[in-house]
Amino acid sequence: MATAAAAALCLILTPAERAAAAAPGPADAWTTTEDARTAADGTPGPYAFAEDATTVKGAADTTDSVRLEPGHTYRSSIGPAGRDGRLYYLLELDADSTAYVSATAVPRPGATVSYADGLKVSLQDGNSRNCSSSGTAHFGATQSPHPIAAWASRETGGKQYACQTAGTYYVVVERTGAGGATGSAATAGSSSRAWDLELSYVSEPGLRKAPGATSAPDIWNSASPEALTGVPKHRSGGAGFGGAGSLRPGVWEDDISPGQTRFYKVPVDWGQQFYATADLGSSSRGEGQVGTALTMSLYNPVRGFVDDVGSGYDGGQRSAALDPLPPVAYENRYALDDHVSAMRFAGCYYLVVHLAAQVADRFGEGPIGLTLRVRVAGAARTGPAYAGQAEPRDVFDVPAGDSDDATDDGEAGDGGVVGTGGGGRSGTMKLVAAGGIGTGSLLMLTLGIWTVVARRRAVRLRRPVPEDAEADTAPASLSTPAPAPWEHGHGATRGW
């Protein structure tokens, strides 16, 4: 399979692209060495990359940049300084679709980071002009290495946007440091090791007709709701966006260790508001205080940063809540406030919770109890009339159905999710489909068995009885049919 995939890649890429993708670079050498060291030590990685991610090498210039395809996820790496700290990837865009590219930076185990260290993502045209504001993510006050994500876009459908024509565009990914510096100046006093990258490229189709409003709503309920109460259910967070644990509105519990990052996803439909609170439990040992110990970040369905909140820790329980956000609306994209603008489409929103590694120095390795209170308010509304299909196809869909009665999903990412506007139709239809398939299969099998029995009976009735046969021999048609396979435990049953 690996050989076939490599052959297919060679057929698609141009000679320059094949060379860029295959030739090892300094960042790849760093990553390969560190991967080998991590495997030898048995140390788990800090991030679970998407299983279907394609590995590509970012180019040091636009000429050799590798083309990214919409709806796909890629794995790459970025070096610490100079040319290796700025990478280029190529996009071929039409004149109607909006393109979103998000890059998740993952420092390797043992790396150190400073307050201002971060990642910057830009989307540029052939004249080095930015198509939108560049997104930058920082490690911030925790100064604890953990996955961070930044995004950029090429938007269409309005005169206020640049890069409106079809053509070749470039994604620029850069490491940043103190004072917003990039390149060699960015890593002074910081980590000198390469970071892994996960790139996500989403394409949003244009609308069938021009939107009715070209400004963001300026009136919405910005009051904090009453706190959710009740007995929490356990749900394990994932170690990456691709394996995020599914949550529905309610109270959920998990645990988190110092230096660990937990990923969760919650469906939010058009017209709905999202609220979340993270409660960190108390510790029975240790003393002192960590200034910013817990951070909770919210990302939208294309992994674009929405907002975050932090909290210190002194061994006592602490709580942190996201500020109220506007209801999900297509028109939010016209807002000047980035927090509002990011709430622009329905789909699964990601909660990413990180506990600073420094907590272990004062309160031990943990784990510490974590409680998430998730609320999705408001009735779901009809979304915009898109003129085409998004890539990936389900990125703006709101999945329905969840194992509400289960106390745990077994592993991160298992189980569906249910939004307040979903109505559980998907889960119900799965049950109906399962029942229909099972009933139909049983009926066909029963008819098959009786057909075989009837044919054997007809053959035996036509066959002469041997002279030495006993008179009380029972005809074959009255013999008991063989048990069905499942009555002996043969085969396997696959759960939903």
Secondary structure by P-SEA (a helix, b strand, c coil): caaaaaaaaaacccaaaaaaaccccaaaaaaaaaaaaaaaacccccccccccbbbbbbbcccccbbbbbccbbbbbcccccccccbbbbbbbbcccbbbbbbbbbbbccccccccccbbbbbbbcccccccccbbbbbccccccccbbbbbccccccccccccccbbbbbbbbbbbccccccccccccccccbbbbbbbbbbbbbbccccccccccccccccccccccccbbbbbbbcccccccccccccbbbbcccccbbbbbbbbbcccbbbbbbbbbbbbcbbbbbbcccbbbbbbcccccccccccccccccbbbbbccccccccccccccccccccccccccbbbbbbbbbcccccccccccbbbbbbbbbbcccccccccccccccccccbbbbbcccccccccccccbbbbcccccaaaaaaaaaaaaaaaaaaaaaaaaaaaaaaaaaaaaaaaccccccccccccccccccccccccccccbbbbcc
